């Protein structure tokens, strides 16, 4: 018999502690006098808050001078929260080193690619390779763990905050990079082979001769692509070392308490597949703009990604915005009522929490105009009314805690290393943006209410009817073989252009493009023909006239058939999209970026061909998602992301809406939702 996963056991303890879904946000009591703390606790009870993150930015107050610790204020806060039944997600405060550390040890400050040292005065002002920084960060983490490991308010450990993985170019980072390369390659000859240093005479005689890929004058050409890729890998690994060092410290003192750190979703610098394996639970900070028309789709794919990182287990939404947020460049207000549907979207897609930055709006600092659960206007505000209403919704859905979403029938391949390589310079087009292309592929599936998981190229694909592979520029032999075997065994595949081009060292695959996928796709790509920004080319698909943008592959058929063709220009009549029967499966290839409607038609044709069943047919802008409670009871979330009232057909069967005020209300075959309204339906008893 296999032993239970310790992470699952820790999370079971967290769920028992919270008795339902987590609801709350970042709490920064150090910004307020002690009298406000008591008012905060009273309001938390009123709003239904049961978990808050504390201490993220408090290093300078906990250790105001080197080795001088002042925990009295935090003792009081922890006591107040514990007495009120509010759990604490206690943070190690390494994201904001104190001014004395920067002053006494300026070598802990990072250096950018231009050789400029970053000064104290914002946040994340540290070099993640600095042994001095790591020493002091570990010391404050240990003091916190010693003091609070057995505190009754402690519910979870929160290591750091939004690790960045920013590459530093200081002497400590350079020495660390060289050690990392020596561990990775073993010999400098192996490094020379991987990086192709015979080109431009870049051969290295020693690891000590290797530098970081710092900025170079425009008089010279770009850096070595293999060096750039390995520096991205190294920067990710250095940040992860910082996280695991502090995680191991707190685990020594409280081995049964769950540990997390907050991810930033589709964030480029960190390979969250690797990070998720080091956490007990994946956590996310998500700030989709309230007026962004792609906001719901953007949030949905980030939520699906977080759920997928640990194989479908529940995850935590640790930060979001009740209203305005500062990520849009313009501080738009959230439309009335939108908070409910946007927040419950996370729960529908596997989150065991809805939490916000922050509890009480700050009077000073860079984010003083960021929204909060308690705005500047206090409880006499629409935001507060919506916050307390959402708290009641979360309580009604308590039985979903620990429940999972069913395995989707469609998987989308996501690989961070391919992303890093795809967006490096010196390509046929330097305009390719992986998240944009990913959203292009995800959006039509989301709009059709097709459930989606994300997978690595070498992940288990056997359970999926359809696998979508957007722009997998870099792939190793294992990943390529895995995708090929999936189709050979009967799977349906959609792959887009500039895939299979380079190996894991960013070296071009031999034998022509698309490298290891030529036989699978039944094509040869004669050349790449990127389009100018704003340039389009007509294309025809199944009688539909569309346009091609961004890119054109010049495709020679080698067994595949044309399913869409260019309608004008130099390549008129040549394939724009192809289909090939390979083994007992089918592979569809997109040699361009079609316009939205054409891409929707192409992808939904593949959905139908693969036998994929959408969750529910709904009007445009209405999302339908299924999630099961821990006891297996199925819940159907229906979320209206539009500013109009809508009616959704549900078919036969008797259901109840768990969000109705009072007792769950019966729902017939048609469901009416107000603007930005939400319903969570369960079979009637």
N, C-alpha and C positions, 0 to 999 in steps of 0.2 A: 504494500500500500504506500502511495506517495505521501510525503509529509505536506501538511497545509503550508501555503505560501505565507511567510511571516508578515508580508505587507497586507495580505487580506485579513489576517488576524488583527493587525493594528487598526485597520479601517473598520472592522467590526466593533472594536472598542470605541472608535470615534462616533460611529452611528448610535451605539448604545448611550454614549454620553449626550448626544444632541437630541435623541428621540425624534428623529425626523430629518427633513432637509435643512441644510444650514442656511441661515439668513442673517445678513449683517454687512460689515464692511471694515475698511481700514479705520482704526480709531487712534487719534494722535492727541492724547490728553495733555502732553507736554506743552501744547500750544495754548492751554487754557488754565485759569486758576482752579484750585481744588473745589471751590463751590460749584463750578460748572460740571465737575465730574459726577456729582450726585444727581444733578438735573439730567445729565446724559444717561445715567443708569435707569432713571425713572422713564425717560422717553424710549429707551431701548425695550423695556418691558411693554410699553404701549404699542410699539411698532412690531412686536413679535421677533425681535432680534435674539438669536441664540449663539452667535459666534462673531467675534471681532478679531482683527489682526492688530497687534500692539507691538510697538517698539522698533518699527522699521527704520526710523530716522533718529534714534535716540542715543547713539554712541556718545556724542559729545556731552550729553547730560548724565549718562550712566558712568562715564569715565572722564570727568572734566579736566583732569590732569593725569599724566602718565602714572598708572598704578594706583590712582585714587578713585575709589568706586563709591557712588552714591545711589543706592537702590531704594531709599526710603519712599520716594514718590511712586515708584513702580510697585513696591509692596502694597501701598494704599490702593492703587488702581486695581491691581490683581485681586485684592480682598473685596473691593466693592463689586467688581464684576462677578466674582465667585459667589458672593452672597445673593446676587440677583439671578443666579442660574445662567449667566452668560459665559460661554466657554471662550478661552483665549487661544488664538493662533499666534504664538509668541515668536517674534522674529529675532534673528541675530542681525545686528545693525551694520553689517559690513559695507552696505552700499553708500554710506555717508561717513567716511573716516573723519575724525575730529580735526579741528584746525591745528592743534598742537602736533599731530602726527605729520601734517604737511610742512609745518614750520621746522620741527626738529629733524625730520627725515624727508627732505625734498626728493630723495631718490625713490620714494614710494609713488610719486606723481607720474602719470603716464606721459609718453613722448609720442607725438604723431609722426606721420610719414615725412613731414617737412623738417623734422628735428626740433619742433617746438614743444616745450614742456607745458602740460595743462595745469593751470593754477587752481588753487582752492577757491570756492565760491559758488559752486553749483552742487552736483552730486556725481557719484561714480568716478571720483577723481582719484583713482588708484591704478597701479600697474598690477595686473593679476599674477605676474611672474615674480614680483618683488618678495624676497624672503622676509624682509622687514615687515611689509604689510601683512603677509600671511601669519607672521608670528603674533602681531597685535590683534588681528582679526580672530585668530584661534583663542587668544587669551580672553577676550571679551565674551566669546561664545561659551567658553568653559565656565566663566564666572556666572553667566546666566543659567547654564545647565545645573551647576552646583546648587544654585539658590532656589530654582523653581521647578526642578524635575518632579518633585512630589507635591507641588501646589495643587489644590483641588480645582482651581480654575483652568489649569493647563489642559487644553484639548488637543493641540497639535503644535509641531515645530515648523517654523517658516524660515528657511535658510536664505539670507540675503534678500535681494529684491531685483527682479528683472535683469538677471545677469546679461551683460552685453556681448561678451566675447570680442571686444574691440582689440584689434592687434596693436600692441605697443612696440615701439622701436628703441627702447632704452637699452643700456648695456646689459641689464639683468634679463630682459626679454631676449636679446640676441644670444646670450649664453644659453638660456633655456631652450631656444629654438634649435640651436646646434645640438644640444643633448637629445632633444626629441628626434631630430633627423638621424642621429647616430643610432638611437634605439629602433627607429623604423626601418632603416636600410642596412644597418650592420657595417657596411663598408662604403667608402666614398665612391668606389667604382659602381656600386649598385645605384647610388644616387645619380651619378652622371648618366647612367643608362636610362633611368626613369625620367629624368628631366631633359634628356636629349641635348646635353651640353656640347656635343660636337658642333651644333649649329652656333654660329657667331663666336666660336672659340671660347665658350664659357666653361670649359673643363676645370674641375676643382681637384686639387691635390690633397686637400685636407678638409675636414668638417670645419676647422677653425677659419677657413677662408670664406665660408658661406655667410652672407649677410641676410638681412630682412629685405623684402621687396619694397623698400622705401620709395617715395616719389623721386622721379628723375626729371631733369630738364627736358623741355619739349624739343630741344635740339637733338635729343637722342630718342631711339625707339623704345618700345615698352619692355617690361620685365619678362622673364622666362615664365611661360604659363604653368609649368610644373611647380616652380617655386611659389607662384601665387596660390595655387591650389593647396600645396602643403602648408603654406602659412595660414590659410583659412582653417585647415584641419588642426594645426597647432594651436591657434588662438582659441578654438572651440575646446580643445583638450585642456589648455591651461585654465580656462574658466571652470571647467568641470572639476578639475583638481581642487580649486578653491571651495566649490560646493561640497564635494565629498569629504574634504577634511573637516569641515564644520559639522556636517551630518554625522560623521563618525563620533565626534565629540559628544553631541547631545544624545546619541543613542547609547553611549556608555552609561549615562546617568538615568535615562528613561527609555529602556529598550522596548517598551510596549506602547510608546506614543508615536503616532504617525508623523512622518517628515515629508515636507514638500518644499518646492520653490516655485515662484510664479513665472510661467512662460508668457510669451507675447505672440502666440499663434503662429501665423506664417511669417516668422522672423528669420531673416537670412543668416545671421552670423552663427547660430547655434544649431547643431544637429540634434533635434529633440528626440529622435529615435534613441540615441545614445543616452540622453539625459533622463528620459522617462524610465529607463531600466534601472536608474539609480534612485528613484523616488518611490515612496509608498503610494502616492496618488498624484496624478497629473493635475496641475492647476493652471488657470489661464486668466490673463488680463485682456479684456476685449472692449474696444471702443469704436464700434461701427457708427459712423456719423448719422445723426437723427434725420438728416435731409438727403443723405446719399441714396439715390435710387437703387444702387447695388448693395446698400447696407445689410438688408436681411440675408441676401445670398452670401455676402462676404462673411457675416457672422456664422451662418450655417456651415460653411465649409471649414471655418476654424473650429467650430464645435465638433464636427465630424472628425477632424484631424486629431483633436485632443482625445476623443473617445478611442480612436484607433491606436494611439501611441502605446497603450497598454492592453491591447487585444480586446477592446470592447468594455473594459471595466468602467464603472462610474468615475467621473472626474469632478473637479471643483472650479466653478467660476468665482475667482477671488476678487477681481476688480471689474467693474463696469461703471456706467454713468447713469445717474438718475435723470439727468437733463443735459445741460451743456457740457461739452468736453473740449479740450484744447487741441485736438488732433486734426481738425479740419482747416486750420488757418483762419477761420471765422467762427465766432462763438455762437453758433445757432442754438436756439432753444429746442427742446424736444416737444413735438406736438402733444396736445392733451390726450391721454389715454395710451400713448405708444409704449410707455414703460412696461405695461403688463405683457403685451405680445412679444416684445423684444427680450424680456427677461425669461418668460416661460419657454421661449424658443430653446434656450440653453438646457432647461430641464428636460424638454422633449427629446433632445439629442444626447442625453446621458448624464447631465450635470446633477450632482447631489447638493448643489448650493446655488444661490444667487447672492452675490456680495458686490459692494460698491466702493469706489474711491470717491469720497470718504464719508465718514459718519457726519461730521460737522464741518461746514465750509470754513476755510481758513480766512482770517482777516488780513494776513500778510503773506508775502512769498509769491513765487512765480505762478502758483496755481490758485490764487485767491478768487479767480472767477470760474474755476472748475465747479461743476455742480456737486451736490452732496445730498445725503439723506436728510440732514437738517440744514436747510439753506440759510443764507444770511437773514432772511425774513422769518426764520423759525417755523413754528407749527401753524402759523396763519397763512400757509401757502398751498398752492395746488400740489407742488412736489411732495409735501408732507402727507397730504391726503392720499396721494397715489402710493407713497411708500408704505403707509399703514394698511392700505387696501391690499397691496401685493403681499405684505406679511401674512394677512389672513388667507390669501390664496396658497401660499407656501405651506401653511399649517394644514389646509385641506388636502394637500398632496403628500402628506408625511409618509404614506405607505410606499411611495416610490423610492425612498431612500434605500440604496443598495440594489435597486432593480436595474435591469440592463435593457438595451435595445436589441431587437432581433438582428442576427447576422444579415447584412444587406446582400442583395443579389448582384450589385455592381461595386467594383473596386476601382479606385483611381490610384495610380502609382505616383508616389512622392519620394524624391530622394534629394537630400540636402547637398550632397557632394556634386551631383549633376547640376543643381542650381548654381552653386559656386562657380563651376566651370563654364556653364552656359552664359553667365553674365560677365565673364572675364573679357578683356579687350582683344582686338585683332582677330575678329570673326568676319565672315562675309557681311554680317550686319551686327552692329553693336547696340541695336535698339531692342533686342529681344528681352522681355521682362517675364520671368517665369510665373510670378503670381498672377499677372494679367492673363497670360495664356491659360493658366490653370483655371481661373475664374471663367474664361470663355467656354471651357469644356464642362465645368461644373454647373454653370447657370442654367442651361436648358434642362439638365437632369433634375435640378432642384425645382425649377418651375413646374415640371411634370410630376413632382412628388415621388421621385425615384429615390429610394434609400441608398446611401453610399457609405462605404468604408474606404479608408486610405490604407495602402500597403507599400512596403518596400519592394524594390525590384526582385529581391530574392525571397520575398514572403510567400506564405502558403496561399495559392490562388485557386485551389481545387474547389472551393465552395461557391465560387462566383460564376454567374452566367455570362457576365460581360466585364472585361477589364479595359479601362481607358488609360492610355499612356501619353500624357501631354509632354512633348519636347524633351524626351529623355536623352539629352545630348551625350552624357557620360554613362557608360554601363560596363561592368566587368563581365568576365566569362560566366560567373555564377548567375548573375541577374539575367543576362541574355539567354542563357540556357534554360532558366526557369520560365521565362515568358514564352520561349519557343515551345517548351514541353507542354505548357498550358494549352496552347492552340492545337498542337499536334494531338492532344488527348481529347479534343472536342470543344474547347473554349472559344468564345467570341472576343475578338480584340479590336480596339480602335487605337491607332498610333498616329501621332502628328509629326510634322516635319522636323528636321534637324535632330533626329533620334538615332542612337547607335553610332555616333560619329567618332567618338574617342573612347579610349580605355580608361582605367582608373588613374592613370598618370597624366591624362590629357594629351595622349599621343593618338594621332589619327589611326583608326582601325585599318588594317591592310585589306587590299582587294577591292576597294571601291565602296561607295555609299549605297545603302545605310549599314555598312559593316556587317555585324553578326545577324542582322535582320533581313538581309537580301533574299534568302531562300524562303523565309517565313512570309514575307510580304509579296514575293514574286515580282520584284521590280529591281531596276538599277537606276540610280540617279546620276544623270550625265553631268549636271552642274547645278549649283545654287544660283538663283537669280532674285535676290531680295528686291523688293519694291521701295521706292522712295517714300518718306513720310507723307501721308496723304494721298499717295498714288494708289489707284485701284485698277483691276482688270476684270472684265466680265467673265462669268462662269455659268455653266448650265448643269443642273442636277435634276434628273427625273422630271423634265419639263418645266422646272422652276429656274427663272433667271436671277442670278445672284452676282455677287462681286467677290473678288479675291483681294486681300490686303496683306501688307507686311512682307510677304515672302512668296516666291514661286520655286518649286522644284521642277527641274527639267527631267521628266520621268520616261524611262524606257521600260516597256512591259516585258516581263520575263516569266509569264505564266499568269499574271493577274489580269483582271478586266477593268476597264474604265467605268466608273460610276458617276464621275463629274469631270467636265472638260473646260479648259479655258475658251472663252467665246470671242476674244479679240486679242490684238497685240501680237507680238512676235511668236508666241507659243499657242496661237489659236488652234483649237482642235486637239491639242495634246492633253494628257491626263492631268487633272487637278486633284482627283481622289480616285483610289483604286480599291478593288476587293479581290482577295485571293483565298481559295480553299486549300488548306494546308493540313495534312493528316486528316483528322475528322473534324477539324475546326475551321474557323473563318477569321481572316485578318483584313481589316479595313484600314487604309492609309490615307491621311490628309496631307497633301503636298503644299498647302497654303493655309492662311487664316481666312476662312470664309466670313462673310457678314453674319450677323447674329441669326437672322432667319434661316439662311442656308445651313449654317452649322446646326441649328436646332433640328432641321429636317434630317440632316445626315445622322446625327446622334440618335434621334428618336427612331429612325429606321433601324439602327443597330439594336436599340432597346427592344423593339418589336421582334426583330430577327432572332435575338437571343432568348426570347420568352420571358423577359423581365416584367414583373407586375408592379405598377405604381401603387402607392398606398391608397390614394383616393383621387378622383377627378374633381378638381375645384376650379372656381373662377380665377382669373389672373390675379396674382398678388396674395393668394390665400394658400397657406402652407399646411400640409397634413403630415404628421409624424406619429409613429407608434412606439410606445415604450411599455415594458412590463414592470409591474411591481415585484418586490422580492418574493412574493408568494405565487408569481406567475400570472396574475391578473393583468389583462391587457388594457392599456389606456390609449385613446386616440386624441392627440392634440390637434386642434384646428385653430389656426392663427391668421387673423386678418391683418396684413401689413399695409393695407390701403386706407385712405381717408374717406372711403365710401362704405355705406352699409352693404353687406353682401348676404346672399342666400346660398347655402351649400347643400347639395343633395347627399343624403347619407344611405339611401337604400332601405331595405327592410331591416327589422330587428328593433328591439327596445333598448334604449340607452338612457343614462342619466348624465347630466352635466355637473361635475364635482365643484365647479367654481360658482354655482348659483348661491346667492345669499340664503342662509338658513340651510335646510336639508337639500341634498342633491335633487335637482329638478329633472323630471322626465323630458326626453327629447324625442320628437317623432322623426319622420323620414326627411325633414328639411330643417336645417339649422340656420337661424338668422343671427348674424354677428354685426355689431355696431362698428363704426370706424375704429380701427386698431383693436378690435375686440378679440377675445380668446375664449375657447371652450376646451375642457378636458372631459372626454366622454368615456364612460365605462358601462359595460353591459348591466342592465337593470337586474337586481336580485330577484 
